[in-house]
């Protein structure tokens, strides 16, 4: 995902659909699976972009999450 954009379809296809498929498969095998997705405020790209914007990495990700909700992704 480009660091300046909110989540887009490739994020959904890779992170959510693939992870959900693996979780479902493991459940069928009898494993107790906890399915969770999230954001990574600890990456260097996030840190640098937040610094450029003059905000904290956490606030940058909150902004991305809000945009994703506006687009109906989250």
N, CA, C and O of each residue as an XYZ file, in Angstrom:
296
protein
N       0.850     -1.185      0.000
C       0.000      0.000      0.000
C       0.882      1.230      0.000
O       1.778      1.339      0.837
N       0.655      2.156     -0.913
C       1.389      3.415     -0.841
C       1.137      4.085      0.502
O       0.012      4.116      1.001
N       2.187      4.609      1.062
C       2.103      5.126      2.417
C       1.178      6.333      2.537
O       0.724      6.650      3.637
N       0.893      7.005      1.439
C       0.073      8.220      1.483
C      -1.405      7.940      1.237
O      -2.204      8.875      1.188
N      -1.780      6.696      1.085
C      -3.166      6.381      0.776
C      -3.777      5.474      1.829
O      -3.079      4.753      2.542
N      -5.069      5.528      1.905
C      -5.793      4.614      2.790
C      -5.801      3.228      2.155
O      -5.328      3.051      1.033
N      -6.328      2.264      2.863
C      -6.399      0.895      2.350
C      -7.116      0.853      1.013
O      -8.019      1.649      0.755
N      -6.713     -0.072      0.174
C      -7.360     -0.230     -1.122
C      -7.576     -1.710     -1.386
O      -7.284     -2.539     -0.524
N      -8.073     -2.049     -2.542
C      -8.541     -3.400     -2.832
C      -7.441     -4.441     -2.686
O      -7.724     -5.554     -2.243
N      -6.195     -4.127     -3.040
C      -5.143     -5.136     -2.917
C      -4.871     -5.468     -1.452
O      -4.512     -6.602     -1.134
N      -5.036     -4.498     -0.561
C      -4.878     -4.765      0.869
C      -5.974     -5.707      1.326
O      -5.723     -6.645      2.082
N      -7.183     -5.456      0.869
C      -8.312     -6.309      1.236
C      -8.082     -7.725      0.714
O      -8.263     -8.699      1.445
N      -7.685     -7.834     -0.549
C      -7.497     -9.152     -1.139
C      -6.382     -9.918     -0.465
O      -6.516    -11.117     -0.218
N      -5.291     -9.252     -0.165
C      -4.168     -9.970      0.414
C      -4.359    -10.208      1.907
O      -4.386    -11.351      2.364
N      -4.490     -9.136      2.653
C      -4.500     -9.254      4.114
C      -5.747     -9.923      4.648
O      -5.655    -10.873      5.425
N      -6.892     -9.452      4.250
C      -8.129     -9.927      4.853
C      -8.599    -11.246      4.250
O      -8.871    -12.191      4.990
N      -8.701    -11.331      2.940
C      -9.224    -12.546      2.310
C      -8.273    -13.724      2.503
O      -8.714    -14.825      2.837
N      -6.972    -13.506      2.297
C      -6.022    -14.592      2.472
C      -5.977    -15.052      3.928
O      -6.016    -16.250      4.208
N      -5.894    -14.094      4.851
C      -5.858    -14.457      6.267
C      -7.141    -15.167      6.689
O      -7.096    -16.115      7.473
N      -8.281    -14.715      6.177
C      -9.553    -15.371      6.491
C      -9.574    -16.796      5.949
O     -10.058    -17.711      6.616
N      -9.050    -16.983      4.743
C      -9.005    -18.327      4.157
C      -8.156    -19.268      5.001
O      -8.541    -20.412      5.241
N      -7.007    -18.785      5.447
C      -6.132    -19.612      6.284
C      -6.809    -19.922      7.614
O      -6.750    -21.052      8.097
N      -7.450    -18.919      8.203
C      -8.144    -19.134      9.474
C      -9.247    -20.179      9.318
O      -9.394    -21.053     10.172
N     -10.021    -20.098      8.240
C     -11.095    -21.068      8.017
C     -10.540    -22.485      7.833
O     -11.085    -23.455      8.359
N      -9.453    -22.579      7.080
C      -8.825    -23.877      6.854
C      -8.344    -24.479      8.164
O      -8.559    -25.663      8.423
N      -7.690    -23.664      8.993
C      -7.188    -24.158     10.280
C      -8.335    -24.551     11.219
O      -8.213    -25.516     11.974
N      -9.434    -23.816     11.175
C     -10.599    -24.189     11.991
C     -11.130    -25.553     11.571
O     -11.500    -26.370     12.414
N     -11.165    -25.794     10.259
C     -11.625    -27.093      9.764
C     -10.711    -28.219     10.233
O     -11.155    -29.354     10.403
N      -9.439    -27.907     10.441
C      -8.490    -28.897     10.938
C      -8.598    -29.088     12.453
O      -7.925    -29.943     13.028
N      -9.448    -28.285     13.091
C      -9.672    -28.439     14.518
C      -8.918    -27.465     15.405
O      -9.010    -27.548     16.629
N      -8.175    -26.541     14.807
C      -7.446    -25.555     15.606
C      -8.389    -24.470     16.124
O      -9.377    -24.125     15.476
N      -8.067    -23.945     17.294
C      -8.795    -22.810     17.855
C      -8.127    -21.551     17.304
O      -7.032    -21.191     17.737
N      -8.772    -20.887     16.361
C      -8.147    -19.784     15.632
C      -8.731    -18.445     16.057
O      -9.948    -18.284     16.146
N      -7.850    -17.491     16.316
C      -8.244    -16.112     16.607
C      -7.844    -15.275     15.411
O      -6.655    -15.150     15.119
N      -8.801    -14.703     14.718
C      -8.556    -13.940     13.488
C      -8.567    -12.454     13.801
O      -9.570    -11.912     14.265
N      -7.442    -11.802     13.542
C      -7.350    -10.370     13.828
C      -6.462     -9.702     12.784
O      -5.396    -10.214     12.441
N      -6.908     -8.567     12.289
C      -6.070     -7.760     11.408
C      -5.875     -6.410     12.085
O      -6.566     -6.080     13.049
N      -4.943     -5.648     11.580
C      -4.700     -4.348     12.189
C      -3.722     -3.526     11.375
O      -3.451     -3.825     10.212
N      -3.204     -2.501     11.996
C      -2.245     -1.618     11.345
C      -0.920     -1.679     12.085
O      -0.857     -2.116     13.234
N       0.132     -1.240     11.420
C       1.469     -1.307     11.995
C       2.035      0.098     12.161
O       2.576      0.675     11.217
N       1.908      0.636     13.354
C       2.429      1.975     13.603
C       3.906      1.973     13.938
O       4.461      3.014     14.290
N       4.555      0.812     13.834
C       5.963      0.708     14.209
C       6.895      0.640     13.001
O       8.111      0.555     13.176
N       6.363      0.675     11.794
C       7.196      0.601     10.601
C       7.890      1.927     10.300
O       7.383      2.999     10.630
N       9.056      1.833      9.671
C       9.835      3.033      9.373
C       9.125      3.943      8.376
O       9.181      5.165      8.518
N       8.461      3.376      7.373
C       7.747      4.209      6.400
C       6.638      5.018      7.072
O       6.436      6.191      6.755
N       5.931      4.392      7.990
C       4.876      5.096      8.730
C       5.490      6.213      9.564
O       4.974      7.331      9.599
N       6.585      5.902     10.227
C       7.251      6.899     11.070
C       7.697      8.109     10.253
O       7.493      9.250     10.667
N       8.300      7.863      9.102
C       8.784      8.966      8.255
C       7.628      9.797      7.692
O       7.699     11.025      7.661
N       6.570      9.125      7.251
C       5.416      9.852      6.701
C       4.735     10.691      7.777
O       4.313     11.816      7.511
N       4.625     10.153      8.985
C       4.031     10.905     10.093
C       4.892     12.125     10.424
O       4.374     13.211     10.686
N       6.196     11.935     10.409
C       7.115     13.044     10.680
C       6.946     14.149      9.639
O       6.934     15.332      9.977
N       6.817     13.757      8.375
C       6.593     14.739      7.295
C       5.300     15.512      7.520
O       5.232     16.712      7.253
N       4.281     14.826      8.008
C       2.977     15.452      8.227
C       2.913     16.211      9.557
O       1.954     16.938      9.813
N       3.934     16.041     10.399
C       3.948     16.731     11.682
C       2.998     16.139     12.709
O       2.522     16.838     13.604
N       2.720     14.828     12.575
C       1.830     14.155     13.513
C       2.498     12.866     13.992
O       3.540     12.470     13.470
N       1.897     12.221     14.977
C       2.448     10.962     15.475
C       2.062      9.818     14.530
O       1.065      9.914     13.814
N       2.849      8.740     14.528
C       2.476      7.578     13.717
C       1.071      7.065     14.052
O       0.321      6.684     13.152
N       0.717      7.053     15.324
C      -0.615      6.589     15.716
C      -1.699      7.458     15.079
O      -2.688      6.934     14.567
N      -1.521      8.774     15.106
C      -2.523      9.669     14.514
C      -2.594      9.524     13.000
O      -3.668      9.669     12.416
N      -1.469      9.239     12.362
C      -1.466      9.001     10.917
C      -2.313      7.769     10.597
O      -3.107      7.789      9.656
N      -2.146      6.707     11.369
C      -2.926      5.493     11.123
C      -4.397      5.680     11.456
O      -5.262      5.103     10.797
N      -4.684      6.474     12.463
C      -6.081      6.792     12.766
C      -6.715      7.496     11.562
O      -7.860      7.222     11.204
N      -5.957      8.402     10.944
C      -6.448      9.099      9.758
C      -6.705      8.096      8.620
O      -7.732      8.178      7.946
N      -5.767      7.142      8.405
C      -5.954      6.119      7.378
C      -7.184      5.272      7.678
O      -7.950      4.952      6.769
N      -7.381      4.906      8.940
C      -8.538      4.096      9.316
C      -9.842      4.844      9.059
O     -10.817      4.257      8.592
N      -9.857      6.133      9.364
C     -11.067      6.930      9.118
C     -11.384      6.968      7.633
O     -12.543      6.836      7.238
N     -10.354      7.150      6.806
C     -10.569      7.167      5.349
C     -11.086      5.808      4.872
O     -11.980      5.740      4.029
N     -10.525      4.740      5.409
C     -10.973      3.403      5.024
C     -12.441      3.197      5.369
O     -13.184      2.598      4.591
N     -12.861      3.688      6.528
C     -14.270      3.578      6.919
C     -15.156      4.400      5.985
O     -16.252      3.971      5.625
N     -14.682      5.575      5.598
C     -15.434      6.408      4.646
C     -15.637      5.677      3.329
O     -16.689      5.798      2.701
N     -14.624      4.914      2.909
C     -14.706      4.182      1.648
C     -15.425      2.845      1.805
O     -15.628      2.135      0.820
N     -15.814      2.493      3.038
C     -16.518      1.253      3.278
C     -15.612      0.035      3.307
O     -16.079     -1.091      3.134
N     -14.306      0.251      3.526
C     -13.364     -0.869      3.531
C     -13.306     -1.524      4.898
O     -13.186     -2.746      4.982
N     -13.388     -0.754      5.963
C     -13.334     -1.322      7.325
C     -14.698     -1.333      7.939
O     -14.858     -1.771      9.078
